[in-house]
Amino acid sequence: VCMGSGYYHKIATRGPTTKMEKQMKEFSGLDLPHDYDEYHKGDKNMRGWLGQPTGTPVRYEGHLGPALYKFDKDAALPEIKTADSRWQAAAPERFGETGLCFRVEKTGPFTAGERFTLVASLPVSGVAFEEQAEYTLSFRVRASSMYGHVDPRYCPIPRNIIVRLCVDGRTAGDSAERVQKQQGYREEFLVFEDERPVSLTIMAPTNGEGVLEICLSEAAGTIELRDLKIQKGCGDVLYRPFENGLVVLNGSHFSPVDFPVKELFPDGAFRRLKGEQDPSHNNGEPVGDVLTVQPLDAYLLARK
């Protein structure tokens, strides 16, 4: 509804029409659930009440800890590892103060089974990872086009890169495991020719020291990372202002976040919706200086 990030975990769907509701009730004999409060401003029955966004989605980072690791001129370079001789890459190189360049020379046929066949293993020195703790991995990235040599119009097609933490020799498993076991332990991101910032939340599979594994298996070409750092805390806390309200989202699996409403919006005044579907969450009360958002939860707030 507001972020386009995949982290809005409430299932919000438009309710059936009156005619459909009557017909479905006749066949099922059951009362259908009401539309979600957030769709119709609680008891106000006003669809489209949020209006238009007045800004882009913003990641809130005030809850994150200091940088536990930064790649700089003194950091150790990654080691290239391959499980199949059809995949090859040159030794990584530095550029600038915080840049890291990978040159994938050749790859075999890429399928789901070839994930992490070619890996850049970056030692994360001096960090004692905690099992199932959340860490924010952030960096800037760009890459050469995989298909531009075929036709320039294919240049915008991005490459896909996967990262995961390997701690004390352990990862959360490979692609053969069930998807829910992978959540949080491996993250994918798209890379384009134009540089862009990326922020991901990854979890450690156990306690101890580890390495960041960067999967380079998809295609040959050049990938450049810079300003890479790791902080403790979830990187998926976001907010977005609208004409008539504010949306705040906490993508953490474990930790509540105190969101400083007054600090970020000193001239704004917000209240919770007065809900019918979820009155404990949407109780209609004014929001104070700080709003606590529980794990995997969100608020759609109305301007007072």
Secondary structure as a PSIPRED ss2 file (coil, helix, strand):
# PSIPRED VFORMAT (PSIPRED V4.0)

   1 V C   1.000  0.000  0.000
   2 C C   1.000  0.000  0.000
   3 M C   1.000  0.000  0.000
   4 G C   1.000  0.000  0.000
   5 S C   1.000  0.000  0.000
   6 G C   1.000  0.000  0.000
   7 Y C   1.000  0.000  0.000
   8 Y C   1.000  0.000  0.000
   9 H C   1.000  0.000  0.000
  10 K C   1.000  0.000  0.000
  11 I C   1.000  0.000  0.000
  12 A C   1.000  0.000  0.000
  13 T C   1.000  0.000  0.000
  14 R C   1.000  0.000  0.000
  15 G C   1.000  0.000  0.000
  16 P C   1.000  0.000  0.000
  17 T C   1.000  0.000  0.000
  18 T H   0.000  1.000  0.000
  19 K H   0.000  1.000  0.000
  20 M H   0.000  1.000  0.000
  21 E H   0.000  1.000  0.000
  22 K H   0.000  1.000  0.000
  23 Q H   0.000  1.000  0.000
  24 M H   0.000  1.000  0.000
  25 K H   0.000  1.000  0.000
  26 E H   0.000  1.000  0.000
  27 F H   0.000  1.000  0.000
  28 S H   0.000  1.000  0.000
  29 G C   1.000  0.000  0.000
  30 L C   1.000  0.000  0.000
  31 D C   1.000  0.000  0.000
  32 L C   1.000  0.000  0.000
  33 P C   1.000  0.000  0.000
  34 H C   1.000  0.000  0.000
  35 D C   1.000  0.000  0.000
  36 Y C   1.000  0.000  0.000
  37 D H   0.000  1.000  0.000
  38 E H   0.000  1.000  0.000
  39 Y H   0.000  1.000  0.000
  40 H C   1.000  0.000  0.000
  41 K C   1.000  0.000  0.000
  42 G H   0.000  1.000  0.000
  43 D H   0.000  1.000  0.000
  44 K H   0.000  1.000  0.000
  45 N C   1.000  0.000  0.000
  46 M C   1.000  0.000  0.000
  47 R C   1.000  0.000  0.000
  48 G C   1.000  0.000  0.000
  49 W C   1.000  0.000  0.000
  50 L C   1.000  0.000  0.000
  51 G C   1.000  0.000  0.000
  52 Q C   1.000  0.000  0.000
  53 P E   0.000  0.000  1.000
  54 T C   1.000  0.000  0.000
  55 G C   1.000  0.000  0.000
  56 T C   1.000  0.000  0.000
  57 P C   1.000  0.000  0.000
  58 V E   0.000  0.000  1.000
  59 R E   0.000  0.000  1.000
  60 Y C   1.000  0.000  0.000
  61 E C   1.000  0.000  0.000
  62 G C   1.000  0.000  0.000
  63 H C   1.000  0.000  0.000
  64 L C   1.000  0.000  0.000
  65 G C   1.000  0.000  0.000
  66 P C   1.000  0.000  0.000
  67 A E   0.000  0.000  1.000
  68 L E   0.000  0.000  1.000
  69 Y E   0.000  0.000  1.000
  70 K E   0.000  0.000  1.000
  71 F C   1.000  0.000  0.000
  72 D C   1.000  0.000  0.000
  73 K C   1.000  0.000  0.000
  74 D C   1.000  0.000  0.000
  75 A C   1.000  0.000  0.000
  76 A C   1.000  0.000  0.000
  77 L C   1.000  0.000  0.000
  78 P C   1.000  0.000  0.000
  79 E E   0.000  0.000  1.000
  80 I E   0.000  0.000  1.000
  81 K E   0.000  0.000  1.000
  82 T E   0.000  0.000  1.000
  83 A C   1.000  0.000  0.000
  84 D C   1.000  0.000  0.000
  85 S C   1.000  0.000  0.000
  86 R C   1.000  0.000  0.000
  87 W C   1.000  0.000  0.000
  88 Q E   0.000  0.000  1.000
  89 A E   0.000  0.000  1.000
  90 A C   1.000  0.000  0.000
  91 A C   1.000  0.000  0.000
  92 P C   1.000  0.000  0.000
  93 E E   0.000  0.000  1.000
  94 R E   0.000  0.000  1.000
  95 F E   0.000  0.000  1.000
  96 G C   1.000  0.000  0.000
  97 E C   1.000  0.000  0.000
  98 T C   1.000  0.000  0.000
  99 G E   0.000  0.000  1.000
 100 L E   0.000  0.000  1.000
 101 C E   0.000  0.000  1.000
 102 F E   0.000  0.000  1.000
 103 R E   0.000  0.000  1.000
 104 V E   0.000  0.000  1.000
 105 E E   0.000  0.000  1.000
 106 K E   0.000  0.000  1.000
 107 T C   1.000  0.000  0.000
 108 G C   1.000  0.000  0.000
 109 P C   1.000  0.000  0.000
 110 F C   1.000  0.000  0.000
 111 T C   1.000  0.000  0.000
 112 A H   0.000  1.000  0.000
 113 G H   0.000  1.000  0.000
 114 E H   0.000  1.000  0.000
 115 R C   1.000  0.000  0.000
 116 F C   1.000  0.000  0.000
 117 T C   1.000  0.000  0.000
 118 L E   0.000  0.000  1.000
 119 V E   0.000  0.000  1.000
 120 A E   0.000  0.000  1.000
 121 S E   0.000  0.000  1.000
 122 L E   0.000  0.000  1.000
 123 P E   0.000  0.000  1.000
 124 V E   0.000  0.000  1.000
 125 S E   0.000  0.000  1.000
 126 G E   0.000  0.000  1.000
 127 V E   0.000  0.000  1.000
 128 A E   0.000  0.000  1.000
 129 F E   0.000  0.000  1.000
 130 E C   1.000  0.000  0.000
 131 E E   0.000  0.000  1.000
 132 Q C   1.000  0.000  0.000
 133 A C   1.000  0.000  0.000
 134 E E   0.000  0.000  1.000
 135 Y E   0.000  0.000  1.000
 136 T E   0.000  0.000  1.000
 137 L E   0.000  0.000  1.000
 138 S E   0.000  0.000  1.000
 139 F E   0.000  0.000  1.000
 140 R E   0.000  0.000  1.000
 141 V E   0.000  0.000  1.000
 142 R E   0.000  0.000  1.000
 143 A E   0.000  0.000  1.000
 144 S C   1.000  0.000  0.000
 145 S C   1.000  0.000  0.000
 146 M C   1.000  0.000  0.000
 147 Y C   1.000  0.000  0.000
 148 G C   1.000  0.000  0.000
 149 H C   1.000  0.000  0.000
 150 V C   1.000  0.000  0.000
 151 D C   1.000  0.000  0.000
 152 P H   0.000  1.000  0.000
 153 R H   0.000  1.000  0.000
 154 Y H   0.000  1.000  0.000
 155 C C   1.000  0.000  0.000
 156 P C   1.000  0.000  0.000
 157 I C   1.000  0.000  0.000
 158 P C   1.000  0.000  0.000
 159 R E   0.000  0.000  1.000
 160 N E   0.000  0.000  1.000
 161 I E   0.000  0.000  1.000
 162 I E   0.000  0.000  1.000
 163 V E   0.000  0.000  1.000
 164 R E   0.000  0.000  1.000
 165 L E   0.000  0.000  1.000
 166 C E   0.000  0.000  1.000
 167 V E   0.000  0.000  1.000
 168 D C   1.000  0.000  0.000
 169 G C   1.000  0.000  0.000
 170 R E   0.000  0.000  1.000
 171 T C   1.000  0.000  0.000
 172 A C   1.000  0.000  0.000
 173 G C   1.000  0.000  0.000
 174 D C   1.000  0.000  0.000
 175 S C   1.000  0.000  0.000
 176 A C   1.000  0.000  0.000
 177 E C   1.000  0.000  0.000
 178 R C   1.000  0.000  0.000
 179 V H   0.000  1.000  0.000
 180 Q H   0.000  1.000  0.000
 181 K H   0.000  1.000  0.000
 182 Q H   0.000  1.000  0.000
 183 Q C   1.000  0.000  0.000
 184 G C   1.000  0.000  0.000
 185 Y C   1.000  0.000  0.000
 186 R E   0.000  0.000  1.000
 187 E E   0.000  0.000  1.000
 188 E E   0.000  0.000  1.000
 189 F E   0.000  0.000  1.000
 190 L E   0.000  0.000  1.000
 191 V E   0.000  0.000  1.000
 192 F C   1.000  0.000  0.000
 193 E C   1.000  0.000  0.000
 194 D C   1.000  0.000  0.000
 195 E C   1.000  0.000  0.000
 196 R E   0.000  0.000  1.000
 197 P E   0.000  0.000  1.000
 198 V E   0.000  0.000  1.000
 199 S E   0.000  0.000  1.000
 200 L E   0.000  0.000  1.000
 201 T E   0.000  0.000  1.000
 202 I E   0.000  0.000  1.000
 203 M E   0.000  0.000  1.000
 204 A E   0.000  0.000  1.000
 205 P C   1.000  0.000  0.000
 206 T C   1.000  0.000  0.000
 207 N C   1.000  0.000  0.000
 208 G E   0.000  0.000  1.000
 209 E E   0.000  0.000  1.000
 210 G E   0.000  0.000  1.000
 211 V E   0.000  0.000  1.000
 212 L E   0.000  0.000  1.000
 213 E E   0.000  0.000  1.000
 214 I E   0.000  0.000  1.000
 215 C E   0.000  0.000  1.000
 216 L C   1.000  0.000  0.000
 217 S C   1.000  0.000  0.000
 218 E C   1.000  0.000  0.000
 219 A C   1.000  0.000  0.000
 220 A C   1.000  0.000  0.000
 221 G E   0.000  0.000  1.000
 222 T E   0.000  0.000  1.000
 223 I E   0.000  0.000  1.000
 224 E E   0.000  0.000  1.000
 225 L E   0.000  0.000  1.000
 226 R E   0.000  0.000  1.000
 227 D E   0.000  0.000  1.000
 228 L E   0.000  0.000  1.000
 229 K E   0.000  0.000  1.000
 230 I E   0.000  0.000  1.000
 231 Q E   0.000  0.000  1.000
 232 K E   0.000  0.000  1.000
 233 G C   1.000  0.000  0.000
 234 C C   1.000  0.000  0.000
 235 G C   1.000  0.000  0.000
 236 D C   1.000  0.000  0.000
 237 V E   0.000  0.000  1.000
 238 L E   0.000  0.000  1.000
 239 Y E   0.000  0.000  1.000
 240 R E   0.000  0.000  1.000
 241 P E   0.000  0.000  1.000
 242 F E   0.000  0.000  1.000
 243 E C   1.000  0.000  0.000
 244 N C   1.000  0.000  0.000
 245 G E   0.000  0.000  1.000
 246 L E   0.000  0.000  1.000
 247 V E   0.000  0.000  1.000
 248 V E   0.000  0.000  1.000
 249 L E   0.000  0.000  1.000
 250 N E   0.000  0.000  1.000
 251 G C   1.000  0.000  0.000
 252 S C   1.000  0.000  0.000
 253 H C   1.000  0.000  0.000
 254 F C   1.000  0.000  0.000
 255 S C   1.000  0.000  0.000
 256 P C   1.000  0.000  0.000
 257 V E   0.000  0.000  1.000
 258 D E   0.000  0.000  1.000
 259 F E   0.000  0.000  1.000
 260 P C   1.000  0.000  0.000
 261 V H   0.000  1.000  0.000
 262 K H   0.000  1.000  0.000
 263 E H   0.000  1.000  0.000
 264 L H   0.000  1.000  0.000
 265 F C   1.000  0.000  0.000
 266 P C   1.000  0.000  0.000
 267 D C   1.000  0.000  0.000
 268 G C   1.000  0.000  0.000
 269 A C   1.000  0.000  0.000
 270 F E   0.000  0.000  1.000
 271 R E   0.000  0.000  1.000
 272 R E   0.000  0.000  1.000
 273 L C   1.000  0.000  0.000
 274 K E   0.000  0.000  1.000
 275 G C   1.000  0.000  0.000
 276 E C   1.000  0.000  0.000
 277 Q C   1.000  0.000  0.000
 278 D C   1.000  0.000  0.000
 279 P C   1.000  0.000  0.000
 280 S C   1.000  0.000  0.000
 281 H C   1.000  0.000  0.000
 282 N C   1.000  0.000  0.000
 283 N E   0.000  0.000  1.000
 284 G C   1.000  0.000  0.000
 285 E C   1.000  0.000  0.000
 286 P E   0.000  0.000  1.000
 287 V C   1.000  0.000  0.000
 288 G C   1.000  0.000  0.000
 289 D C   1.000  0.000  0.000
 290 V C   1.000  0.000  0.000
 291 L E   0.000  0.000  1.000
 292 T E   0.000  0.000  1.000
 293 V E   0.000  0.000  1.000
 294 Q C   1.000  0.000  0.000
 295 P C   1.000  0.000  0.000
 296 L C   1.000  0.000  0.000
 297 D E   0.000  0.000  1.000
 298 A E   0.000  0.000  1.000
 299 Y E   0.000  0.000  1.000
 300 L E   0.000  0.000  1.000
 301 L E   0.000  0.000  1.000
 302 A E   0.000  0.000  1.000
 303 R E   0.000  0.000  1.000
 304 K C   1.000  0.000  0.000
